Amino acid sequence: MKIAVVAFVDFDQYSAAKSRVQLLARGLALRGHEVHVVLPIRYTSGPLYTVSEGLHVHWGISVRTDSIARSRLEGRLGLLLLVKRLCAARLDWLVLYNMGIEGVLMLAIASAYGVKVASEYCDVWSPPLAPNVYKWTRYLSHELGMKLISRHANLNIVISKFIEAKVTQIAPTRKTILIPQLVDCEKFRYDQSAALLCRNKWKIGSDFIIAYILSHYHYNGLRLLMSACALLASEGESFKLLISGAPSSYGECDDAVELVSYYNLSDRTILTGWIPLDEVIPTMCAANCLVLPKLNHIANLAAGPTVLAEYLAMGRPIVATRVGDISMYVHDEEDVLLCEPEIVSLANQIRRIIHDHALRQTLEFNARNAALKHFDYRIAGELLDLSLSQSLSIGPEIPGI
């Protein structure tokens, strides 16, 4: 099959969105399909077409340094032209990644050329708290796009049970499949030499490291983790806390510097800021305990955390809050330690990992196996390949838009 995956992501910078698009596409390419990834803007220098890891990657334009707003407009136009060109060249499937209202026109183009459409949903938007025109526009675009596109797509792909229920309610007659968060288990794996390099870089030595390698959106629970670590410190536990990431302008975030000061953890905390992918994996390797302190928030009910798949693939001991779909894929005290999204529960589970060497060994072994079983992108490629092939042969045509 000839498949094009369309997304509004920066393909030259690591992010959960970029990772999911790339891994979904690579999973299909490994099944022998010709896969194109279509993007609006290339933010780094280079050609507007390249072949990478078996994928044909296209950009609409190179970024304009004089006007980001103009770049976005021209990028969208370039994207539409690429989609039209690919659809006209006997494309079998157009996959729209987490698309808002912009995807409706792409759906219409595909319909005109008899190309089937799959629509992927990996998060939902809640109404913004602040009266910000930009945020309200993005929210309404996402909601309207989901309602219109999911009803007309030949296949809907969702990342969680929460989104599955929402999409099924909107489009009950359309086939929907669940593909959870993904990871490349060959890339994300433990390396002792990388761990030592990371420890040397941050002058960690042999300290027990509790690591948080995640964005600082408030619903990711950085404040919760800091509170739990402050409790452990008050009880005399010995550890260092390594925090990566930085605040984002797209939503409410915790301020790591402020929290370190507030909880009096400055002598125990290492703040790395944003780190590139080639440093993410060594940082995970250096950790004795990886923590996923997600809060009970709609964002965490809707989106499966990519970092959970990456943590598991590293084969390190993990403490995760029992939120969203996490407990669907891992078992408490076998693959990870699960806790409630509250201070004492989180602190108690971290304390167990600090003191129980046998438990750490069990978790390390089982975590890797859980990643291979549930989240490896090759498994997702098989499932998506089967669904696309079946829908291509027997699925209904797209109704007129």
C-alpha positions as CSV (number, residue, x, y, z in Angstrom):
1,M,0.0,0.0,0.0
2,K,1.0,3.6,-0.5
3,I,0.3,5.6,2.7
4,A,0.8,9.2,3.6
5,V,0.8,10.4,7.3
6,V,0.0,14.1,7.7
7,A,1.0,16.0,10.9
8,F,1.6,19.4,12.3
9,V,4.9,18.5,14.1
10,D,8.5,19.6,14.0
11,F,10.2,16.4,12.6
12,D,13.7,17.7,13.4
13,Q,13.1,18.1,17.1
14,Y,12.3,15.3,19.6
15,S,8.8,15.4,21.2
16,A,6.1,12.9,22.1
17,A,4.1,14.0,19.0
18,K,7.0,13.6,16.6
19,S,7.9,10.3,18.2
20,R,4.4,8.9,17.7
21,V,4.1,10.1,14.1
22,Q,7.5,8.7,13.2
23,L,6.9,5.3,15.0
24,L,3.5,4.8,13.5
25,A,5.0,5.5,10.0
26,R,8.0,3.3,10.6
27,G,5.9,0.4,11.8
28,L,4.0,0.5,8.5
29,A,7.2,0.8,6.5
30,L,8.6,-2.3,8.1
31,R,5.5,-4.1,6.8
32,G,6.7,-3.3,3.3
33,H,4.5,-0.3,2.6
34,E,5.6,2.9,0.8
35,V,5.1,5.5,3.6
36,H,5.2,9.2,3.2
37,V,5.3,11.7,6.1
38,V,3.9,15.1,5.1
39,L,4.7,18.2,7.3
40,P,4.0,21.9,6.8
41,I,7.3,23.6,7.8
42,R,10.9,22.6,8.1
43,Y,12.5,24.6,10.9
44,T,16.1,23.6,10.2
45,S,18.1,23.9,7.0
46,G,17.9,21.1,4.5
47,P,15.9,19.9,1.5
48,L,12.1,19.8,1.5
49,Y,12.2,16.0,0.6
50,T,14.3,13.3,2.1
51,V,14.3,9.6,2.8
52,S,15.0,8.7,6.4
53,E,14.6,5.3,8.2
54,G,12.6,4.0,5.3
55,L,10.2,7.0,5.2
56,H,9.7,9.5,2.5
57,V,9.5,12.8,4.4
58,H,8.1,16.0,2.7
59,W,7.8,19.5,4.0
60,G,5.6,22.2,2.5
61,I,8.1,25.1,3.0
62,S,11.3,26.0,4.8
63,V,10.6,28.4,7.8
64,R,10.7,32.1,7.0
65,T,13.0,33.9,9.5
66,D,11.2,37.2,9.0
67,S,7.7,36.1,9.8
68,I,6.5,33.0,11.8
69,A,2.9,33.9,11.1
70,R,3.5,34.0,7.3
71,S,5.4,30.7,7.6
72,R,2.4,29.0,9.2
73,L,0.1,30.2,6.5
74,E,2.4,29.3,3.6
75,G,3.2,26.0,5.3
76,R,-0.5,25.0,5.4
77,L,-0.9,25.9,1.8
78,G,2.2,23.9,0.9
79,L,0.9,21.0,2.9
80,L,-2.4,21.0,1.0
81,L,-0.6,21.0,-2.3
82,L,1.5,18.0,-1.2
83,V,-1.6,16.1,0.0
84,K,-3.3,16.8,-3.3
85,R,-0.2,15.6,-5.3
86,L,0.1,12.4,-3.3
87,C,-3.7,11.7,-3.5
88,A,-3.5,12.2,-7.3
89,A,-0.6,9.7,-7.5
90,R,-2.6,6.7,-6.5
91,L,-2.4,7.0,-2.7
92,D,-4.2,4.2,-0.9
93,W,-4.5,5.8,2.6
94,L,-4.2,9.3,4.0
95,V,-3.6,9.2,7.8
96,L,-4.4,12.5,9.6
97,Y,-2.5,12.8,12.8
98,N,-4.4,14.6,15.7
99,M,-5.9,17.0,13.2
100,G,-8.1,20.0,13.9
101,I,-10.4,21.7,11.5
102,E,-7.5,21.9,9.0
103,G,-8.0,18.2,8.4
104,V,-11.5,18.7,6.9
105,L,-10.2,20.1,3.6
106,M,-7.6,17.2,3.4
107,L,-10.5,14.8,4.0
108,A,-12.3,16.4,1.1
109,I,-9.3,16.2,-1.2
110,A,-8.9,12.5,-0.3
111,S,-12.6,11.9,-1.0
112,A,-12.3,13.6,-4.4
113,Y,-9.5,11.2,-5.4
114,G,-11.1,8.0,-3.9
115,V,-8.4,7.8,-1.2
116,K,-9.3,6.2,2.1
117,V,-8.7,8.2,5.3
118,A,-7.6,7.2,8.8
119,S,-7.8,9.7,11.6
120,E,-5.5,9.5,14.7
121,Y,-6.4,11.0,18.1
122,C,-3.8,11.1,20.9
123,D,-5.2,13.8,23.1
124,V,-8.2,16.0,23.8
125,W,-8.4,19.7,24.6
126,S,-10.3,21.1,27.5
127,P,-11.7,24.7,27.4
128,P,-8.9,27.1,28.4
129,L,-9.1,28.8,31.8
130,A,-7.8,32.1,30.6
131,P,-9.7,34.2,28.0
132,N,-6.9,33.7,25.4
133,V,-8.1,34.0,21.8
134,Y,-5.2,31.7,20.5
135,K,-6.0,29.0,23.0
136,W,-9.7,29.1,22.4
137,T,-9.1,28.9,18.7
138,R,-6.9,25.8,19.1
139,Y,-9.5,24.2,21.4
140,L,-12.5,24.8,19.1
141,S,-10.4,23.7,16.0
142,H,-9.5,20.4,17.7
143,E,-13.1,19.7,18.9
144,L,-14.7,20.6,15.6
145,G,-12.1,18.7,13.6
146,M,-12.7,15.6,15.7
147,K,-16.4,15.7,15.3
148,L,-16.3,16.2,11.5
149,I,-13.4,14.0,10.6
150,S,-14.1,11.0,12.8
151,R,-17.6,10.7,11.3
152,H,-16.3,10.5,7.8
153,A,-13.0,8.6,8.2
154,N,-12.8,5.0,7.2
155,L,-10.8,4.2,10.3
156,N,-10.3,6.0,13.6
157,I,-7.1,5.4,15.6
158,V,-7.0,6.3,19.3
159,I,-4.4,6.2,22.1
160,S,-6.6,5.6,25.1
161,K,-9.9,4.2,26.3
162,F,-11.0,7.7,27.2
163,I,-10.7,8.9,23.6
164,E,-12.0,5.6,22.3
165,A,-15.3,6.2,24.2
166,K,-15.5,9.8,22.9
167,V,-14.8,8.9,19.3
168,T,-17.2,6.0,19.4
169,Q,-19.9,8.2,20.7
170,I,-19.4,10.7,17.9
171,A,-18.9,8.2,15.1
172,P,-20.5,4.9,16.3
173,T,-20.6,3.4,12.8
174,R,-16.9,3.9,12.1
175,K,-14.3,1.3,12.9
176,T,-12.0,2.4,15.8
177,I,-8.8,0.8,17.0
178,L,-6.7,1.5,20.1
179,I,-2.9,1.8,19.6
180,P,-1.3,2.9,22.9
181,Q,1.9,5.0,23.3
182,L,4.8,3.7,21.3
183,V,8.6,3.2,21.8
184,D,11.5,2.0,19.8
185,C,12.8,-0.7,22.2
186,E,16.0,-1.0,20.2
187,K,16.8,2.6,20.8
188,F,15.5,2.9,24.4
189,R,17.5,0.3,26.4
190,Y,19.8,0.3,29.4
191,D,23.5,1.0,28.8
192,Q,25.8,1.0,31.8
193,S,28.5,3.1,30.1
194,A,26.0,5.7,29.2
195,A,24.8,5.8,32.8
196,L,28.3,6.4,34.0
197,L,28.9,9.2,31.5
198,C,25.7,10.9,32.6
199,R,26.6,10.6,36.3
200,N,30.0,12.0,35.6
201,K,28.5,15.0,33.7
202,W,26.3,16.0,36.5
203,K,28.8,15.0,39.2
204,I,26.3,12.5,40.8
205,G,28.8,9.9,41.9
206,S,27.1,6.8,43.5
207,D,24.1,8.6,44.9
208,F,20.7,7.1,44.6
209,I,18.9,9.0,41.8
210,I,15.2,9.6,41.6
211,A,14.6,11.0,38.1
212,Y,11.7,12.9,36.5
213,I,12.2,13.2,32.7
214,L,9.0,14.8,31.5
215,S,7.5,18.2,30.6
216,H,6.5,20.6,33.4
217,Y,2.8,20.9,32.7
218,H,1.1,21.0,36.1
219,Y,-0.9,17.8,35.4
220,N,2.4,15.8,35.0
221,G,2.8,16.1,38.8
222,L,6.2,17.7,39.3
223,R,4.9,19.5,42.4
224,L,3.5,16.2,43.7
225,L,6.9,14.6,43.3
226,M,8.7,17.5,45.0
227,S,6.3,17.2,47.9
228,A,6.9,13.4,48.2
229,C,10.7,14.0,48.1
230,A,10.5,16.7,50.7
231,L,8.7,14.1,52.9
232,L,11.4,11.5,52.3
233,A,14.1,14.0,53.0
234,S,12.5,15.0,56.3
235,E,12.6,11.3,57.3
236,G,16.3,11.0,56.6
237,E,16.3,9.2,53.3
238,S,19.4,9.6,51.2
239,F,18.9,10.4,47.5
240,K,19.4,13.0,44.7
241,L,16.5,14.2,42.6
242,L,17.2,14.8,38.9
243,I,14.6,16.9,37.1
244,S,14.7,17.4,33.3
245,G,12.5,19.6,31.1
246,A,11.3,23.2,31.3
247,P,8.1,25.2,31.4
248,S,6.1,25.6,28.2
249,S,4.2,28.6,26.9
250,Y,1.3,26.4,25.8
251,G,-0.2,25.6,29.2
252,E,0.0,26.0,32.9
253,C,3.3,24.6,34.2
254,D,5.1,24.0,37.5
255,D,8.1,26.2,38.2
256,A,10.9,23.7,39.1
257,V,13.3,26.4,40.4
258,E,10.6,27.8,42.7
259,L,9.6,24.4,43.9
260,V,13.2,23.4,44.8
261,S,13.4,26.5,46.9
262,Y,10.0,26.1,48.5
263,Y,10.6,22.5,49.6
264,N,14.2,23.2,50.6
265,L,15.6,20.6,48.2
266,S,18.4,22.7,46.6
267,D,21.2,20.5,48.0
268,R,19.5,17.3,46.7
269,T,18.2,18.5,43.2
270,I,19.9,18.6,39.8
271,L,18.0,20.7,37.2
272,T,19.1,19.7,33.7
273,G,16.7,21.9,31.7
274,W,15.7,20.6,28.3
275,I,18.0,17.8,27.1
276,P,18.3,16.5,23.5
277,L,17.3,12.9,22.7
278,D,21.0,11.7,22.7
279,E,21.1,12.8,26.4
280,V,17.6,11.6,27.4
281,I,18.5,7.9,27.2
282,P,21.8,8.2,29.2
283,T,19.9,10.2,31.8
284,M,17.3,7.5,32.1
285,C,20.1,4.9,32.4
286,A,21.6,6.9,35.3
287,A,18.4,6.8,37.3
288,N,17.9,4.2,40.1
289,C,14.2,5.1,40.1
290,L,12.2,6.7,37.3
291,V,9.0,8.5,38.5
292,L,5.8,9.2,36.6
293,P,3.7,11.2,39.1
294,K,0.7,12.0,36.8
295,L,-2.3,13.7,38.4
296,N,-5.9,12.7,37.9
297,H,-6.5,15.2,35.1
298,I,-8.4,15.0,31.8
299,A,-5.1,15.3,29.9
300,N,-3.8,12.2,31.6
301,L,-7.1,10.3,31.1
302,A,-7.0,11.0,27.4
303,A,-3.4,10.7,26.5
304,G,-1.3,7.6,27.2
305,P,2.1,8.9,28.5
306,T,4.8,8.2,25.9
307,V,7.4,8.5,28.7
308,L,5.9,5.4,30.4
309,A,6.7,3.3,27.3
310,E,10.2,4.8,27.2
311,Y,10.8,4.2,31.0
312,L,9.7,0.6,30.7
313,A,12.0,0.0,27.7
314,M,14.9,1.2,29.7
315,G,14.4,-1.6,32.2
316,R,14.7,0.7,35.2
317,P,12.6,0.6,38.4
318,I,9.5,2.8,38.0
319,V,7.0,4.4,40.3
320,A,3.8,5.6,38.5
321,T,0.5,7.0,39.7
322,R,-2.6,4.9,39.0
323,V,-4.1,7.3,36.5
324,G,-5.7,6.8,33.1
325,D,-4.8,3.6,31.2
326,I,-1.5,2.9,32.9
327,S,-2.8,0.0,34.9
328,M,-4.2,-1.6,31.7
329,Y,-0.6,-2.4,30.6
330,V,1.5,-2.9,33.8
331,H,1.0,-4.8,37.0
332,D,1.7,-3.4,40.4
333,E,4.8,-4.9,42.1
334,E,5.6,-6.9,38.9
335,D,6.4,-4.4,36.2
336,V,6.2,-1.1,38.2
337,L,5.1,0.1,41.6
338,L,1.8,1.9,41.3
339,C,0.5,4.5,43.7
340,E,-2.3,7.0,44.1
341,P,-1.7,10.6,43.0
342,E,-1.0,11.8,46.5
343,I,2.1,12.6,48.5
344,V,2.2,9.8,51.1
345,S,1.4,7.1,48.6
346,L,4.0,8.3,46.2
347,A,6.7,8.7,48.9
348,N,6.0,5.2,50.3
349,Q,6.6,3.5,46.9
350,I,9.8,5.5,46.2
351,R,11.0,4.5,49.7
352,R,10.4,0.8,48.9
353,I,12.6,1.1,45.8
354,I,15.3,2.9,47.7
355,H,15.6,0.1,50.3
356,D,14.5,-3.2,48.5
357,H,17.3,-4.4,46.2
358,A,15.4,-7.6,45.2
359,L,12.3,-5.6,44.3
360,R,14.4,-3.3,42.1
361,Q,15.8,-6.3,40.2
362,T,12.3,-7.8,39.6
363,L,11.0,-4.5,38.3
364,E,14.0,-4.0,36.0
365,F,13.5,-7.4,34.3
366,N,9.7,-7.2,34.0
367,A,9.6,-3.5,32.8
368,R,11.5,-4.3,29.7
369,N,9.3,-7.2,28.9
370,A,6.2,-5.1,29.4
371,A,7.5,-2.5,26.9
372,L,8.2,-5.2,24.3
373,K,4.8,-6.7,24.8
374,H,2.6,-3.6,24.7
375,F,4.4,-0.6,23.3
376,D,7.0,-1.6,20.8
377,Y,6.3,0.2,17.5
378,R,6.6,-3.0,15.5
379,I,3.6,-4.5,17.3
380,A,1.6,-1.3,16.5
381,G,2.7,-1.6,12.8
382,E,1.3,-5.1,12.6
383,L,-2.1,-4.1,14.1
384,L,-2.4,-0.9,12.0
385,D,-1.3,-2.8,8.8
386,L,-4.0,-5.4,9.4
387,S,-6.7,-2.8,10.0
388,L,-5.7,-0.7,7.0
389,S,-5.6,-3.8,4.7
390,Q,-9.0,-5.0,5.9
391,S,-10.6,-1.6,5.5
392,L,-9.0,-1.1,2.1
393,S,-10.6,-4.3,0.8
394,I,-14.0,-4.3,2.4
395,G,-14.5,-0.9,4.1
396,P,-17.1,1.6,3.0
397,E,-16.2,4.6,0.9
398,I,-16.0,8.1,2.4
399,P,-19.4,9.8,2.3
400,G,-19.4,13.1,0.4
401,I,-18.0,16.0,2.3
